[in-house]
Amino acid sequence: MTPNPQTISPDKPFGHALHLMFEGGYRHMPVIAPNGLPIGVLSARDALGLEVFNFANELVQRETLTEVL
């Protein structure tokens, strides 16, 4: 494991964590509670499901806008 890894707090958006992971060149990031205890680990792989879900929702929104216009 990387010594002193970059961490994120649970109140930050998932997109922020993805940005930090991309910039740092790593695929996992510990989530640390305000009391300093670890509560989980985010993985870049976690984004795949979320992105597919968001993409589907965006398509529906675009179709709705197209119908309105």
mmCIF file of the N, C-alpha and C atoms, coordinates in Angstrom:
data_MODEL
# 
_entry.id   MODEL 
# 
loop_
_atom_site.group_PDB 
_atom_site.id 
_atom_site.type_symbol 
_atom_site.label_atom_id 
_atom_site.label_alt_id 
_atom_site.label_comp_id 
_atom_site.label_asym_id 
_atom_site.label_entity_id 
_atom_site.label_seq_id 
_atom_site.pdbx_PDB_ins_code 
_atom_site.Cartn_x 
_atom_site.Cartn_y 
_atom_site.Cartn_z 
_atom_site.occupancy 
_atom_site.B_iso_or_equiv 
_atom_site.pdbx_formal_charge 
_atom_site.auth_seq_id 
_atom_site.auth_comp_id 
_atom_site.auth_asym_id 
_atom_site.auth_atom_id 
_atom_site.pdbx_PDB_model_num 
ATOM 1   N N  . MET A 1 1  ? 0.839   -1.181 0.000   1.00 0.00 ? 1  MET A N  1 
ATOM 2   C CA . MET A 1 1  ? 0.000   0.000  0.000   1.00 0.00 ? 1  MET A CA 1 
ATOM 3   C C  . MET A 1 1  ? 0.885   1.245  0.000   1.00 0.00 ? 1  MET A C  1 
ATOM 4   N N  . THR A 1 2  ? 0.374   2.284  -0.585  1.00 0.00 ? 2  THR A N  1 
ATOM 5   C CA . THR A 1 2  ? 1.073   3.559  -0.643  1.00 0.00 ? 2  THR A CA 1 
ATOM 6   C C  . THR A 1 2  ? 1.135   4.188  0.753   1.00 0.00 ? 2  THR A C  1 
ATOM 7   N N  . PRO A 1 3  ? 2.314   4.590  1.196   1.00 0.00 ? 3  PRO A N  1 
ATOM 8   C CA . PRO A 1 3  ? 2.371   5.291  2.486   1.00 0.00 ? 3  PRO A CA 1 
ATOM 9   C C  . PRO A 1 3  ? 1.743   6.679  2.361   1.00 0.00 ? 3  PRO A C  1 
ATOM 10  N N  . ASN A 1 4  ? 1.007   7.088  3.362   1.00 0.00 ? 4  ASN A N  1 
ATOM 11  C CA . ASN A 1 4  ? 0.339   8.399  3.381   1.00 0.00 ? 4  ASN A CA 1 
ATOM 12  C C  . ASN A 1 4  ? -0.484  8.662  2.118   1.00 0.00 ? 4  ASN A C  1 
ATOM 13  N N  . PRO A 1 5  ? -1.461  7.807  1.845   1.00 0.00 ? 5  PRO A N  1 
ATOM 14  C CA . PRO A 1 5  ? -2.248  7.985  0.610   1.00 0.00 ? 5  PRO A CA 1 
ATOM 15  C C  . PRO A 1 5  ? -3.148  9.214  0.669   1.00 0.00 ? 5  PRO A C  1 
ATOM 16  N N  . GLN A 1 6  ? -3.492  9.721  -0.503  1.00 0.00 ? 6  GLN A N  1 
ATOM 17  C CA . GLN A 1 6  ? -4.485  10.795 -0.617  1.00 0.00 ? 6  GLN A CA 1 
ATOM 18  C C  . GLN A 1 6  ? -5.803  10.232 -0.096  1.00 0.00 ? 6  GLN A C  1 
ATOM 19  N N  . THR A 1 7  ? -6.538  10.996 0.686   1.00 0.00 ? 7  THR A N  1 
ATOM 20  C CA . THR A 1 7  ? -7.824  10.538 1.224   1.00 0.00 ? 7  THR A CA 1 
ATOM 21  C C  . THR A 1 7  ? -8.901  11.558 0.882   1.00 0.00 ? 7  THR A C  1 
ATOM 22  N N  . ILE A 1 8  ? -10.127 11.163 1.149   1.00 0.00 ? 8  ILE A N  1 
ATOM 23  C CA . ILE A 1 8  ? -11.260 12.051 0.920   1.00 0.00 ? 8  ILE A CA 1 
ATOM 24  C C  . ILE A 1 8  ? -12.259 11.860 2.048   1.00 0.00 ? 8  ILE A C  1 
ATOM 25  N N  . SER A 1 9  ? -13.019 12.894 2.334   1.00 0.00 ? 9  SER A N  1 
ATOM 26  C CA . SER A 1 9  ? -14.045 12.798 3.370   1.00 0.00 ? 9  SER A CA 1 
ATOM 27  C C  . SER A 1 9  ? -15.380 12.420 2.718   1.00 0.00 ? 9  SER A C  1 
ATOM 28  N N  . PRO A 1 10 ? -16.288 11.840 3.491   1.00 0.00 ? 10 PRO A N  1 
ATOM 29  C CA . PRO A 1 10 ? -17.551 11.366 2.910   1.00 0.00 ? 10 PRO A CA 1 
ATOM 30  C C  . PRO A 1 10 ? -18.478 12.479 2.424   1.00 0.00 ? 10 PRO A C  1 
ATOM 31  N N  . ASP A 1 11 ? -18.209 13.727 2.794   1.00 0.00 ? 11 ASP A N  1 
ATOM 32  C CA . ASP A 1 11 ? -19.073 14.823 2.356   1.00 0.00 ? 11 ASP A CA 1 
ATOM 33  C C  . ASP A 1 11 ? -18.695 15.357 0.971   1.00 0.00 ? 11 ASP A C  1 
ATOM 34  N N  . LYS A 1 12 ? -17.593 14.896 0.417   1.00 0.00 ? 12 LYS A N  1 
ATOM 35  C CA . LYS A 1 12 ? -17.159 15.343 -0.917  1.00 0.00 ? 12 LYS A CA 1 
ATOM 36  C C  . LYS A 1 12 ? -17.881 14.544 -2.006  1.00 0.00 ? 12 LYS A C  1 
ATOM 37  N N  . PRO A 1 13 ? -18.156 15.178 -3.147  1.00 0.00 ? 13 PRO A N  1 
ATOM 38  C CA . PRO A 1 13 ? -18.817 14.466 -4.251  1.00 0.00 ? 13 PRO A CA 1 
ATOM 39  C C  . PRO A 1 13 ? -17.912 13.380 -4.837  1.00 0.00 ? 13 PRO A C  1 
ATOM 40  N N  . PHE A 1 14 ? -18.554 12.363 -5.359  1.00 0.00 ? 14 PHE A N  1 
ATOM 41  C CA . PHE A 1 14 ? -17.826 11.250 -5.966  1.00 0.00 ? 14 PHE A CA 1 
ATOM 42  C C  . PHE A 1 14 ? -16.960 11.743 -7.122  1.00 0.00 ? 14 PHE A C  1 
ATOM 43  N N  . GLY A 1 15 ? -17.471 12.708 -7.882  1.00 0.00 ? 15 GLY A N  1 
ATOM 44  C CA . GLY A 1 15 ? -16.710 13.256 -8.997  1.00 0.00 ? 15 GLY A CA 1 
ATOM 45  C C  . GLY A 1 15 ? -15.402 13.893 -8.550  1.00 0.00 ? 15 GLY A C  1 
ATOM 46  N N  . HIS A 1 16 ? -15.400 14.480 -7.368  1.00 0.00 ? 16 HIS A N  1 
ATOM 47  C CA . HIS A 1 16 ? -14.175 15.076 -6.825  1.00 0.00 ? 16 HIS A CA 1 
ATOM 48  C C  . HIS A 1 16 ? -13.140 13.982 -6.566  1.00 0.00 ? 16 HIS A C  1 
ATOM 49  N N  . ALA A 1 17 ? -13.588 12.874 -6.007  1.00 0.00 ? 17 ALA A N  1 
ATOM 50  C CA . ALA A 1 17 ? -12.683 11.754 -5.753  1.00 0.00 ? 17 ALA A CA 1 
ATOM 51  C C  . ALA A 1 17 ? -12.118 11.219 -7.064  1.00 0.00 ? 17 ALA A C  1 
ATOM 52  N N  . LEU A 1 18 ? -12.965 11.105 -8.077  1.00 0.00 ? 18 LEU A N  1 
ATOM 53  C CA . LEU A 1 18 ? -12.493 10.618 -9.378  1.00 0.00 ? 18 LEU A CA 1 
ATOM 54  C C  . LEU A 1 18 ? -11.441 11.555 -9.958  1.00 0.00 ? 18 LEU A C  1 
ATOM 55  N N  . HIS A 1 19 ? -11.663 12.844 -9.806  1.00 0.00 ? 19 HIS A N  1 
ATOM 56  C CA . HIS A 1 19 ? -10.691 13.818 -10.303 1.00 0.00 ? 19 HIS A CA 1 
ATOM 57  C C  . HIS A 1 19 ? -9.351  13.659 -9.590  1.00 0.00 ? 19 HIS A C  1 
ATOM 58  N N  . LEU A 1 20 ? -9.392  13.540 -8.268  1.00 0.00 ? 20 LEU A N  1 
ATOM 59  C CA . LEU A 1 20 ? -8.156  13.369 -7.503  1.00 0.00 ? 20 LEU A CA 1 
ATOM 60  C C  . LEU A 1 20 ? -7.439  12.072 -7.897  1.00 0.00 ? 20 LEU A C  1 
ATOM 61  N N  . MET A 1 21 ? -8.201  11.009 -8.103  1.00 0.00 ? 21 MET A N  1 
ATOM 62  C CA . MET A 1 21 ? -7.589  9.739  -8.500  1.00 0.00 ? 21 MET A CA 1 
ATOM 63  C C  . MET A 1 21 ? -6.945  9.859  -9.876  1.00 0.00 ? 21 MET A C  1 
ATOM 64  N N  . PHE A 1 22 ? -7.631  10.520 -10.796 1.00 0.00 ? 22 PHE A N  1 
ATOM 65  C CA . PHE A 1 22 ? -7.085  10.699 -12.137 1.00 0.00 ? 22 PHE A CA 1 
ATOM 66  C C  . PHE A 1 22 ? -5.800  11.525 -12.087 1.00 0.00 ? 22 PHE A C  1 
ATOM 67  N N  . GLU A 1 23 ? -5.851  12.654 -11.378 1.00 0.00 ? 23 GLU A N  1 
ATOM 68  C CA . GLU A 1 23 ? -4.687  13.522 -11.277 1.00 0.00 ? 23 GLU A CA 1 
ATOM 69  C C  . GLU A 1 23 ? -3.512  12.820 -10.594 1.00 0.00 ? 23 GLU A C  1 
ATOM 70  N N  . GLY A 1 24 ? -3.807  12.006 -9.589  1.00 0.00 ? 24 GLY A N  1 
ATOM 71  C CA . GLY A 1 24 ? -2.747  11.322 -8.849  1.00 0.00 ? 24 GLY A CA 1 
ATOM 72  C C  . GLY A 1 24 ? -2.278  10.034 -9.489  1.00 0.00 ? 24 GLY A C  1 
ATOM 73  N N  . GLY A 1 25 ? -3.035  9.543  -10.471 1.00 0.00 ? 25 GLY A N  1 
ATOM 74  C CA . GLY A 1 25 ? -2.645  8.319  -11.160 1.00 0.00 ? 25 GLY A CA 1 
ATOM 75  C C  . GLY A 1 25 ? -2.871  7.054  -10.349 1.00 0.00 ? 25 GLY A C  1 
ATOM 76  N N  . TYR A 1 26 ? -3.897  7.050  -9.517  1.00 0.00 ? 26 TYR A N  1 
ATOM 77  C CA . TYR A 1 26 ? -4.204  5.847  -8.751  1.00 0.00 ? 26 TYR A CA 1 
ATOM 78  C C  . TYR A 1 26 ? -5.674  5.498  -8.895  1.00 0.00 ? 26 TYR A C  1 
ATOM 79  N N  . ARG A 1 27 ? -6.024  4.267  -8.529  1.00 0.00 ? 27 ARG A N  1 
ATOM 80  C CA . ARG A 1 27 ? -7.371  3.755  -8.770  1.00 0.00 ? 27 ARG A CA 1 
ATOM 81  C C  . ARG A 1 27 ? -8.209  3.581  -7.515  1.00 0.00 ? 27 ARG A C  1 
ATOM 82  N N  . HIS A 1 28 ? -7.617  3.794  -6.356  1.00 0.00 ? 28 HIS A N  1 
ATOM 83  C CA . HIS A 1 28 ? -8.343  3.625  -5.091  1.00 0.00 ? 28 HIS A CA 1 
ATOM 84  C C  . HIS A 1 28 ? -8.061  4.805  -4.175  1.00 0.00 ? 28 HIS A C  1 
ATOM 85  N N  . MET A 1 29 ? -9.062  5.142  -3.361  1.00 0.00 ? 29 MET A N  1 
ATOM 86  C CA . MET A 1 29 ? -8.895  6.249  -2.415  1.00 0.00 ? 29 MET A CA 1 
ATOM 87  C C  . MET A 1 29 ? -9.653  5.936  -1.125  1.00 0.00 ? 29 MET A C  1 
ATOM 88  N N  . PRO A 1 30 ? -8.948  5.970  0.011   1.00 0.00 ? 30 PRO A N  1 
ATOM 89  C CA . PRO A 1 30 ? -9.620  5.753  1.294   1.00 0.00 ? 30 PRO A CA 1 
ATOM 90  C C  . PRO A 1 30 ? -10.571 6.910  1.621   1.00 0.00 ? 30 PRO A C  1 
ATOM 91  N N  . VAL A 1 31 ? -11.701 6.561  2.204   1.00 0.00 ? 31 VAL A N  1 
ATOM 92  C CA . VAL A 1 31 ? -12.665 7.554  2.692   1.00 0.00 ? 31 VAL A CA 1 
ATOM 93  C C  . VAL A 1 31 ? -12.491 7.604  4.202   1.00 0.00 ? 31 VAL A C  1 
ATOM 94  N N  . ILE A 1 32 ? -12.209 8.817  4.698   1.00 0.00 ? 32 ILE A N  1 
ATOM 95  C CA . ILE A 1 32 ? -11.907 8.996  6.119   1.00 0.00 ? 32 ILE A CA 1 
ATOM 96  C C  . ILE A 1 32 ? -12.980 9.857  6.777   1.00 0.00 ? 32 ILE A C  1 
ATOM 97  N N  . ALA A 1 33 ? -13.547 9.364  7.874   1.00 0.00 ? 33 ALA A N  1 
ATOM 98  C CA . ALA A 1 33 ? -14.569 10.096 8.636   1.00 0.00 ? 33 ALA A CA 1 
ATOM 99  C C  . ALA A 1 33 ? -13.932 11.304 9.326   1.00 0.00 ? 33 ALA A C  1 
ATOM 100 N N  . PRO A 1 34 ? -14.764 12.271 9.730   1.00 0.00 ? 34 PRO A N  1 
ATOM 101 C CA . PRO A 1 34 ? -14.230 13.449 10.433  1.00 0.00 ? 34 PRO A CA 1 
ATOM 102 C C  . PRO A 1 34 ? -13.417 13.102 11.690  1.00 0.00 ? 34 PRO A C  1 
ATOM 103 N N  . ASN A 1 35 ? -13.708 11.967 12.306  1.00 0.00 ? 35 ASN A N  1 
ATOM 104 C CA . ASN A 1 35 ? -12.947 11.569 13.498  1.00 0.00 ? 35 ASN A CA 1 
ATOM 105 C C  . ASN A 1 35 ? -11.613 10.913 13.155  1.00 0.00 ? 35 ASN A C  1 
ATOM 106 N N  . GLY A 1 36 ? -11.284 10.828 11.843  1.00 0.00 ? 36 GLY A N  1 
ATOM 107 C CA . GLY A 1 36 ? -10.005 10.277 11.411  1.00 0.00 ? 36 GLY A CA 1 
ATOM 108 C C  . GLY A 1 36 ? -9.995  8.789  11.146  1.00 0.00 ? 36 GLY A C  1 
ATOM 109 N N  . LEU A 1 37 ? -11.117 8.124  11.386  1.00 0.00 ? 37 LEU A N  1 
ATOM 110 C CA . LEU A 1 37 ? -11.172 6.682  11.158  1.00 0.00 ? 37 LEU A CA 1 
ATOM 111 C C  . LEU A 1 37 ? -11.584 6.373  9.720   1.00 0.00 ? 37 LEU A C  1 
ATOM 112 N N  . PRO A 1 38 ? -10.991 5.349  9.133   1.00 0.00 ? 38 PRO A N  1 
ATOM 113 C CA . PRO A 1 38 ? -11.381 4.962  7.770   1.00 0.00 ? 38 PRO A CA 1 
ATOM 114 C C  . PRO A 1 38 ? -12.774 4.347  7.772   1.00 0.00 ? 38 PRO A C  1 
ATOM 115 N N  . ILE A 1 39 ? -13.583 4.712  6.771   1.00 0.00 ? 39 ILE A N  1 
ATOM 116 C CA . ILE A 1 39 ? -14.938 4.145  6.681   1.00 0.00 ? 39 ILE A CA 1 
ATOM 117 C C  . ILE A 1 39 ? -15.182 3.427  5.364   1.00 0.00 ? 39 ILE A C  1 
ATOM 118 N N  . GLY A 1 40 ? -14.220 3.483  4.456   1.00 0.00 ? 40 GLY A N  1 
ATOM 119 C CA . GLY A 1 40 ? -14.390 2.788  3.185   1.00 0.00 ? 40 GLY A CA 1 
ATOM 120 C C  . GLY A 1 40 ? -13.284 3.129  2.212   1.00 0.00 ? 40 GLY A C  1 
ATOM 121 N N  . VAL A 1 41 ? -13.393 2.522  1.044   1.00 0.00 ? 41 VAL A N  1 
ATOM 122 C CA . VAL A 1 41 ? -12.435 2.769  -0.030  1.00 0.00 ? 41 VAL A CA 1 
ATOM 123 C C  . VAL A 1 41 ? -13.215 2.937  -1.318  1.00 0.00 ? 41 VAL A C  1 
ATOM 124 N N  . LEU A 1 42 ? -12.938 4.024  -2.030  1.00 0.00 ? 42 LEU A N  1 
ATOM 125 C CA . LEU A 1 42 ? -13.523 4.223  -3.348  1.00 0.00 ? 42 LEU A CA 1 
ATOM 126 C C  . LEU A 1 42 ? -12.586 3.634  -4.382  1.00 0.00 ? 42 LEU A C  1 
ATOM 127 N N  . SER A 1 43 ? -13.180 3.088  -5.416  1.00 0.00 ? 43 SER A N  1 
ATOM 128 C CA . SER A 1 43 ? -12.407 2.537  -6.513  1.00 0.00 ? 43 SER A CA 1 
ATOM 129 C C  . SER A 1 43 ? -12.833 3.218  -7.801  1.00 0.00 ? 43 SER A C  1 
ATOM 130 N N  . ALA A 1 44 ? -11.907 3.416  -8.704  1.00 0.00 ? 44 ALA A N  1 
ATOM 131 C CA . ALA A 1 44 ? -12.254 3.985  -10.008 1.00 0.00 ? 44 ALA A CA 1 
ATOM 132 C C  . ALA A 1 44 ? -13.282 3.096  -10.702 1.00 0.00 ? 44 ALA A C  1 
ATOM 133 N N  . ARG A 1 45 ? -13.258 1.835  -10.412 1.00 0.00 ? 45 ARG A N  1 
ATOM 134 C CA . ARG A 1 45 ? -14.217 0.899  -10.995 1.00 0.00 ? 45 ARG A CA 1 
ATOM 135 C C  . ARG A 1 45 ? -15.645 1.204  -10.535 1.00 0.00 ? 45 ARG A C  1 
ATOM 136 N N  . ASP A 1 46 ? -15.792 1.786  -9.347  1.00 0.00 ? 46 ASP A N  1 
ATOM 137 C CA . ASP A 1 46 ? -17.108 2.167  -8.836  1.00 0.00 ? 46 ASP A CA 1 
ATOM 138 C C  . ASP A 1 46 ? -17.799 3.159  -9.770  1.00 0.00 ? 46 ASP A C  1 
ATOM 139 N N  . ALA A 1 47 ? -17.018 3.933  -10.482 1.00 0.00 ? 47 ALA A N  1 
ATOM 140 C CA . ALA A 1 47 ? -17.571 4.968  -11.354 1.00 0.00 ? 47 ALA A CA 1 
ATOM 141 C C  . ALA A 1 47 ? -18.286 4.387  -12.562 1.00 0.00 ? 47 ALA A C  1 
ATOM 142 N N  . LEU A 1 48 ? -17.907 3.214  -12.984 1.00 0.00 ? 48 LEU A N  1 
ATOM 143 C CA . LEU A 1 48 ? -18.505 2.650  -14.185 1.00 0.00 ? 48 LEU A CA 1 
ATOM 144 C C  . LEU A 1 48 ? -20.010 2.513  -14.058 1.00 0.00 ? 48 LEU A C  1 
ATOM 145 N N  . GLY A 1 49 ? -20.482 1.935  -12.979 1.00 0.00 ? 49 GLY A N  1 
ATOM 146 C CA . GLY A 1 49 ? -21.922 1.777  -12.788 1.00 0.00 ? 49 GLY A CA 1 
ATOM 147 C C  . GLY A 1 49 ? -22.619 3.112  -12.684 1.00 0.00 ? 49 GLY A C  1 
ATOM 148 N N  . LEU A 1 50 ? -22.031 4.039  -11.965 1.00 0.00 ? 50 LEU A N  1 
ATOM 149 C CA . LEU A 1 50 ? -22.610 5.356  -11.781 1.00 0.00 ? 50 LEU A CA 1 
ATOM 150 C C  . LEU A 1 50 ? -22.651 6.114  -13.102 1.00 0.00 ? 50 LEU A C  1 
ATOM 151 N N  . GLU A 1 51 ? -21.601 6.036  -13.888 1.00 0.00 ? 51 GLU A N  1 
ATOM 152 C CA . GLU A 1 51 ? -21.558 6.741  -15.162 1.00 0.00 ? 51 GLU A CA 1 
ATOM 153 C C  . GLU A 1 51 ? -22.594 6.185  -16.135 1.00 0.00 ? 51 GLU A C  1 
ATOM 154 N N  . VAL A 1 52 ? -22.762 4.883  -16.155 1.00 0.00 ? 52 VAL A N  1 
ATOM 155 C CA . VAL A 1 52 ? -23.759 4.285  -17.040 1.00 0.00 ? 52 VAL A CA 1 
ATOM 156 C C  . VAL A 1 52 ? -25.154 4.751  -16.631 1.00 0.00 ? 52 VAL A C  1 
ATOM 157 N N  . PHE A 1 53 ? -25.423 4.786  -15.328 1.00 0.00 ? 53 PHE A N  1 
ATOM 158 C CA . PHE A 1 53 ? -26.710 5.257  -14.824 1.00 0.00 ? 53 PHE A CA 1 
ATOM 159 C C  . PHE A 1 53 ? -26.932 6.714  -15.208 1.00 0.00 ? 53 PHE A C  1 
ATOM 160 N N  . ASN A 1 54 ? -25.935 7.559  -14.980 1.00 0.00 ? 54 ASN A N  1 
ATOM 161 C CA . ASN A 1 54 ? -26.053 8.978  -15.319 1.00 0.00 ? 54 ASN A CA 1 
ATOM 162 C C  . ASN A 1 54 ? -26.194 9.193  -16.817 1.00 0.00 ? 54 ASN A C  1 
ATOM 163 N N  . PHE A 1 55 ? -25.498 8.400  -17.606 1.00 0.00 ? 55 PHE A N  1 
ATOM 164 C CA . PHE A 1 55 ? -25.590 8.513  -19.054 1.00 0.00 ? 55 PHE A CA 1 
ATOM 165 C C  . PHE A 1 55 ? -27.008 8.203  -19.524 1.00 0.00 ? 55 PHE A C  1 
ATOM 166 N N  . ALA A 1 56 ? -27.606 7.153  -18.974 1.00 0.00 ? 56 ALA A N  1 
ATOM 167 C CA . ALA A 1 56 ? -28.981 6.790  -19.347 1.00 0.00 ? 56 ALA A CA 1 
ATOM 168 C C  . ALA A 1 56 ? -29.947 7.916  -18.977 1.00 0.00 ? 56 ALA A C  1 
ATOM 169 N N  . ASN A 1 57 ? -29.783 8.492  -17.805 1.00 0.00 ? 57 ASN A N  1 
ATOM 170 C CA . ASN A 1 57 ? -30.643 9.607  -17.390 1.00 0.00 ? 57 ASN A CA 1 
ATOM 171 C C  . ASN A 1 57 ? -30.456 10.824 -18.292 1.00 0.00 ? 57 ASN A C  1 
ATOM 172 N N  . GLU A 1 58 ? -29.229 11.080 -18.678 1.00 0.00 ? 58 GLU A N  1 
ATOM 173 C CA . GLU A 1 58 ? -28.955 12.216 -19.553 1.00 0.00 ? 58 GLU A CA 1 
ATOM 174 C C  . GLU A 1 58 ? -29.607 12.016 -20.925 1.00 0.00 ? 58 GLU A C  1 
ATOM 175 N N  . LEU A 1 59 ? -29.582 10.796 -21.427 1.00 0.00 ? 59 LEU A N  1 
ATOM 176 C CA . LEU A 1 59 ? -30.238 10.516 -22.710 1.00 0.00 ? 59 LEU A CA 1 
ATOM 177 C C  . LEU A 1 59 ? -31.737 10.794 -22.638 1.00 0.00 ? 59 LEU A C  1 
ATOM 178 N N  . VAL A 1 60 ? -32.360 10.394 -21.553 1.00 0.00 ? 60 VAL A N  1 
ATOM 179 C CA . VAL A 1 60 ? -33.794 10.634 -21.379 1.00 0.00 ? 60 VAL A CA 1 
ATOM 180 C C  . VAL A 1 60 ? -34.060 12.134 -21.333 1.00 0.00 ? 60 VAL A C  1 
ATOM 181 N N  . GLN A 1 61 ? -33.242 12.868 -20.613 1.00 0.00 ? 61 GLN A N  1 
ATOM 182 C CA . GLN A 1 61 ? -33.413 14.324 -20.524 1.00 0.00 ? 61 GLN A CA 1 
ATOM 183 C C  . GLN A 1 61 ? -33.241 14.983 -21.888 1.00 0.00 ? 61 GLN A C  1 
ATOM 184 N N  . ARG A 1 62 ? -32.274 14.527 -22.667 1.00 0.00 ? 62 ARG A N  1 
ATOM 185 C CA . ARG A 1 62 ? -32.050 15.100 -23.998 1.00 0.00 ? 62 ARG A CA 1 
ATOM 186 C C  . ARG A 1 62 ? -33.228 14.803 -24.930 1.00 0.00 ? 62 ARG A C  1 
ATOM 187 N N  . GLU A 1 63 ? -33.764 13.600 -24.826 1.00 0.00 ? 63 GLU A N  1 
ATOM 188 C CA . GLU A 1 63 ? -34.924 13.252 -25.654 1.00 0.00 ? 63 GLU A CA 1 
ATOM 189 C C  . GLU A 1 63 ? -36.119 14.136 -25.292 1.00 0.00 ? 63 GLU A C  1 
ATOM 190 N N  . THR A 1 64 ? -36.306 14.368 -24.001 1.00 0.00 ? 64 THR A N  1 
ATOM 191 C CA . THR A 1 64 ? -37.401 15.221 -23.547 1.00 0.00 ? 64 THR A CA 1 
ATOM 192 C C  . THR A 1 64 ? -37.223 16.642 -24.066 1.00 0.00 ? 64 THR A C  1 
ATOM 193 N N  . LEU A 1 65 ? -36.014 17.170 -23.994 1.00 0.00 ? 65 LEU A N  1 
ATOM 194 C CA . LEU A 1 65 ? -35.746 18.513 -24.499 1.00 0.00 ? 65 LEU A CA 1 
ATOM 195 C C  . LEU A 1 65 ? -35.959 18.595 -26.003 1.00 0.00 ? 65 LEU A C  1 
ATOM 196 N N  . THR A 1 66 ? -35.567 17.565 -26.701 1.00 0.00 ? 66 THR A N  1 
ATOM 197 C CA . THR A 1 66 ? -35.756 17.555 -28.155 1.00 0.00 ? 66 THR A CA 1 
ATOM 198 C C  . THR A 1 66 ? -37.233 17.601 -28.513 1.00 0.00 ? 66 THR A C  1 
ATOM 199 N N  . GLU A 1 67 ? -38.045 16.862 -27.754 1.00 0.00 ? 67 GLU A N  1 
ATOM 200 C CA . GLU A 1 67 ? -39.486 16.850 -27.994 1.00 0.00 ? 67 GLU A CA 1 
ATOM 201 C C  . GLU A 1 67 ? -40.098 18.213 -27.712 1.00 0.00 ? 67 GLU A C  1 
ATOM 202 N N  . VAL A 1 68 ? -39.620 18.891 -26.681 1.00 0.00 ? 68 VAL A N  1 
ATOM 203 C CA . VAL A 1 68 ? -40.139 20.195 -26.307 1.00 0.00 ? 68 VAL A CA 1 
ATOM 204 C C  . VAL A 1 68 ? -39.760 21.245 -27.357 1.00 0.00 ? 68 VAL A C  1 
ATOM 205 N N  . LEU A 1 69 ? -38.557 21.173 -27.840 1.00 0.00 ? 69 LEU A N  1 
ATOM 206 C CA . LEU A 1 69 ? -38.081 22.157 -28.815 1.00 0.00 ? 69 LEU A CA 1 
ATOM 207 C C  . LEU A 1 69 ? -38.663 21.830 -30.174 1.00 0.00 ? 69 LEU A C  1 
# 
